[in-house]
């Protein structure tokens, strides 16, 4: 019964051979490849470092977009901490890719660069959160 369940997601289909004698690669196995993880890590780390899109903490807190006055200090600090937590996503992907890549290659360098960029983004966002927690630091941080 369990074998039928794994057949649905294509885990056993890699054992089948196509007409050229090579094993077919399923989409699930292709996404889990360490090379793909390394590239996704670098892209997400650059997005997180630049503060773009959903890896920035501010889109999740509507209190930052009030038109009545300056942003709330606690909301700005929470947005920075949320951005730091979201920076752990590319850092985790980079660590997994480094673990799965066995031999020294350019893919390990790419995964390592993505991991370093993600950790840099995490440290910078924690620094911004510490600045926001200080007195009158909200004036110097733009969201």
Beta strands, then each sheet from edge to edge (+ up, - down):
end
